[in-house]
Amino acid sequence: MPEQSRNVLGGYLSQVGQFADEHIHVVQHLSTGLAVVGVVMFARSIRLFTKFTSAAEIPDRFIEKNVILRGRVHHITRNGLEVEHIPITFPVISTLQRRWQSDGHLMLRLAGLQMTDEGRIWLREQIKPSHVVWFQPLRRDNSIIDCIVRFKKDGFFSVSLNEEILRNGLGRTVNIEGLNSNPKLYWRLQKKLLRAELNALKKGKGIWKEPTLLEKISNDLQRYKILHNMQILFSWIKSLRKK
């Protein structure tokens, strides 16, 4: 199917879903017929089968309700991941979906933390391109989506990537933005992140690691050399002024 046709069909389905979002209550009041309500709910659910290729395409209600989405990793970025959204598919319509869905990736930022350079290295070691992750959008910030990202650790258990980075001392917690209207979720997520950071602090991991005696001596010697060289430099400058 030509690119123009895919965009037209994709835009049409998105408009149908948006119309259903905005008018579902009106339609339900105008008719008590199950068929009408069923059609509206089907139109509303079209969004679940839509492939999102940018932050702007994700419906506001998905972010408000923190709907969990799935994506395939393409690159590790400075703040998180670049992923290709994987929509819900059905065998009957999967071929049609592939035809009209356009290309594009979502930029995910790991919410509630500030990652270190070591954290980015660790992230590249743990998450490879083609890995599938699950992300819970919390806020849209221009072209970036702040979210909680989960992945299968060791192929079995699903864990929060945000928490794992903090648990290994590879970042610091920051305030989670975008959850002013949902204080219960905010405190639940923030508590988990703080608990992960505290765990790293107690175990002395990453940025919380205490230097060994040898490292302390080495650091002290290094500082002494710097001070000694500065004294030599100042003495040399002073001697030049006297001349």
C-alpha positions as CSV (number, residue, x, y, z in Angstrom):
1,M,0.0,0.0,0.0
2,P,1.4,3.4,-0.9
3,E,2.7,5.6,1.9
4,Q,0.0,8.3,1.2
5,S,-2.8,5.6,1.5
6,R,-1.3,4.4,4.8
7,N,-1.2,7.9,6.3
8,V,-4.8,8.6,5.1
9,L,-6.1,5.3,6.6
10,G,-4.1,5.7,9.8
11,G,-5.3,9.3,10.2
12,Y,-8.9,8.3,9.6
13,L,-8.8,5.5,12.2
14,S,-7.2,7.9,14.7
15,Q,-9.9,10.5,14.1
16,V,-12.6,7.8,14.6
17,G,-11.0,6.9,17.9
18,Q,-10.7,10.5,19.0
19,F,-14.4,11.2,18.1
20,A,-15.5,8.2,20.2
21,D,-13.4,9.4,23.1
22,E,-15.1,12.8,23.0
23,H,-18.6,11.7,22.3
24,I,-19.1,8.3,23.9
25,H,-21.2,9.7,26.8
26,V,-23.4,11.6,24.4
27,V,-24.0,8.6,22.3
28,Q,-24.8,6.4,25.3
29,H,-27.4,8.9,26.5
30,L,-29.0,9.2,23.0
31,S,-29.4,5.5,22.6
32,T,-29.7,2.6,25.0
33,G,-29.2,0.1,22.1
34,L,-26.3,-2.3,22.7
35,A,-25.4,-2.2,19.1
36,V,-24.7,1.5,19.1
37,V,-22.7,1.4,22.3
38,G,-20.8,-1.6,20.9
39,V,-19.9,0.3,17.8
40,V,-18.7,3.3,19.8
41,M,-16.6,1.1,22.1
42,F,-15.1,-0.6,19.1
43,A,-14.2,2.7,17.6
44,R,-12.7,3.8,20.9
45,S,-10.6,0.6,21.1
46,I,-9.1,1.3,17.7
47,R,-6.4,3.2,19.5
48,L,-5.2,0.0,21.1
49,F,-4.4,-1.4,17.7
50,T,-2.8,1.8,16.4
51,K,1.0,2.0,16.1
52,F,2.2,5.2,17.8
53,T,5.3,6.7,16.1
54,S,5.6,9.9,18.1
55,A,4.8,11.2,21.5
56,A,2.1,13.5,20.1
57,E,0.1,10.4,18.7
58,I,-0.4,8.8,22.1
59,P,-3.9,9.8,23.3
60,D,-4.1,12.0,26.4
61,R,-6.3,9.4,28.2
62,F,-3.6,6.8,27.7
63,I,-1.2,9.1,29.6
64,E,-3.8,10.1,32.2
65,K,-4.6,6.4,32.9
66,N,-0.9,5.3,32.5
67,V,-1.9,2.6,30.1
68,I,1.0,0.1,29.7
69,L,2.3,-0.2,26.2
70,R,4.9,-2.5,24.6
71,G,7.9,-1.6,22.4
72,R,11.0,-3.0,20.7
73,V,14.3,-1.3,21.6
74,H,16.2,0.3,18.8
75,H,18.8,2.5,20.6
76,I,19.9,3.5,24.0
77,T,19.8,7.3,24.4
78,R,21.3,9.7,26.9
79,N,18.1,9.7,29.1
80,G,16.5,6.3,28.2
81,L,15.4,4.3,25.2
82,E,14.3,4.8,21.6
83,V,11.7,2.1,20.9
84,E,9.3,1.0,18.2
85,H,5.8,0.7,19.6
86,I,4.2,-2.7,19.2
87,P,0.4,-2.4,19.1
88,I,-2.1,-5.1,19.9
89,T,-2.6,-7.4,16.9
90,F,-5.1,-10.0,15.8
91,P,-4.3,-12.6,13.1
92,V,-7.3,-11.6,11.0
93,I,-6.3,-7.9,10.8
94,S,-2.6,-8.1,11.4
95,T,-1.8,-7.9,7.6
96,L,-4.0,-4.9,7.2
97,Q,-2.4,-3.3,10.3
98,R,1.1,-3.7,8.8
99,R,0.0,-2.1,5.6
100,W,-1.3,1.1,7.0
101,Q,1.0,1.6,10.0
102,S,3.8,4.1,9.4
103,D,7.4,4.0,10.6
104,G,8.7,6.0,13.6
105,H,10.1,5.5,17.1
106,L,9.2,6.8,20.5
107,M,11.7,8.5,22.8
108,L,11.3,7.2,26.3
109,R,12.9,9.0,29.3
110,L,13.3,7.0,32.5
111,A,11.1,8.9,35.0
112,G,12.2,9.7,38.6
113,L,16.0,9.4,38.2
114,Q,19.1,11.1,37.0
115,M,21.4,8.6,35.3
116,T,25.2,8.6,35.6
117,D,27.5,7.8,32.7
118,E,28.1,4.4,34.3
119,G,24.4,3.9,34.3
120,R,24.2,4.4,30.5
121,I,27.0,1.9,30.0
122,W,25.1,-0.6,32.2
123,L,21.9,0.1,30.3
124,R,23.6,-0.7,27.0
125,E,24.9,-4.0,28.5
126,Q,21.5,-5.0,29.8
127,I,19.2,-3.9,27.0
128,K,20.1,-4.8,23.5
129,P,18.4,-3.7,20.2
130,S,15.4,-5.9,19.4
131,H,14.7,-6.5,23.2
132,V,11.0,-6.0,24.0
133,V,10.1,-3.7,26.9
134,W,6.9,-2.5,28.6
135,F,6.5,1.1,29.3
136,Q,4.0,3.1,31.4
137,P,3.7,6.7,30.2
138,L,3.4,9.3,33.0
139,R,4.0,12.5,31.1
140,R,4.5,13.9,27.6
141,D,7.4,16.5,27.4
142,N,7.4,17.7,23.8
143,S,8.8,14.8,21.8
144,I,9.8,12.8,24.9
145,I,7.7,10.5,27.1
146,D,8.6,10.2,30.8
147,C,7.7,6.7,31.8
148,I,8.4,3.6,34.0
149,V,10.1,0.9,31.8
150,R,9.9,-2.8,32.6
151,F,11.9,-5.6,31.1
152,K,12.3,-9.3,31.6
153,K,15.4,-10.0,33.7
154,D,17.1,-13.3,32.9
155,G,14.2,-14.1,30.6
156,F,11.7,-14.8,33.4
157,F,11.0,-12.0,35.9
158,S,9.8,-8.6,34.9
159,V,11.5,-5.8,36.7
160,S,11.5,-2.0,36.6
161,L,14.5,-0.6,34.7
162,N,14.2,2.7,36.7
163,E,14.5,0.8,40.0
164,E,17.3,-1.4,38.8
165,I,19.5,1.6,37.8
166,L,19.0,3.1,41.3
167,R,19.4,-0.3,43.0
168,N,22.9,-0.6,41.4
169,G,23.9,3.0,42.5
170,L,24.0,4.2,38.9
171,G,21.8,7.2,39.4
172,R,20.0,9.5,41.8
173,T,16.3,9.8,42.4
174,V,14.5,13.0,41.3
175,N,10.9,14.1,41.6
176,I,8.5,12.3,39.3
177,E,6.7,14.9,37.1
178,G,3.3,14.7,35.7
179,L,1.3,12.9,38.4
180,N,-0.2,15.9,40.2
181,S,-3.7,14.5,39.6
182,N,-2.8,11.1,40.8
183,P,-1.1,11.4,44.2
184,K,-1.6,7.8,45.1
185,L,0.3,6.5,42.1
186,Y,2.9,9.3,42.6
187,W,3.7,8.2,46.2
188,R,3.7,4.5,45.2
189,L,6.2,4.9,42.4
190,Q,8.4,7.5,44.3
191,K,8.5,5.2,47.3
192,K,9.8,2.3,45.2
193,L,12.5,4.5,43.6
194,L,13.7,5.9,47.0
195,R,13.7,2.4,48.4
196,A,15.9,1.2,45.5
197,E,18.3,4.1,46.0
198,L,18.5,3.4,49.8
199,N,19.3,-0.2,49.0
200,A,22.3,0.9,46.9
201,L,23.4,3.3,49.7
202,K,23.3,0.6,52.3
203,K,25.3,-1.8,50.2
204,G,27.7,0.9,49.0
205,K,27.1,0.3,45.3
206,G,28.0,2.6,42.4
207,I,28.1,6.2,43.4
208,W,27.6,5.2,47.0
209,K,30.7,3.0,47.1
210,E,33.2,4.0,49.8
211,P,36.8,4.3,48.7
212,T,39.2,1.6,49.9
213,L,42.2,2.5,52.1
214,L,44.5,2.2,49.1
215,E,42.2,4.5,47.1
216,K,42.1,7.1,49.9
217,I,45.9,7.1,50.1
218,S,46.2,7.4,46.3
219,N,43.7,10.3,46.3
220,D,45.6,12.0,49.1
221,L,48.9,11.6,47.2
222,Q,47.3,13.0,44.1
223,R,46.0,16.0,45.9
224,Y,49.4,16.5,47.6
225,K,51.1,16.4,44.1
226,I,48.7,19.0,42.8
227,L,49.2,21.3,45.8
228,H,53.0,20.8,45.6
229,N,53.0,21.7,41.9
230,M,50.9,24.8,42.5
231,Q,53.3,26.0,45.2
232,I,56.2,25.5,42.8
233,L,54.3,27.5,40.1
234,F,53.5,30.4,42.6
235,S,57.2,30.5,43.7
236,W,58.3,30.7,40.1
237,I,55.9,33.5,39.4
238,K,57.0,35.4,42.5
239,S,60.6,35.0,41.5
240,L,59.8,36.5,38.0
241,R,58.2,39.5,39.6
242,K,61.2,40.2,41.7
243,K,63.4,40.3,38.6
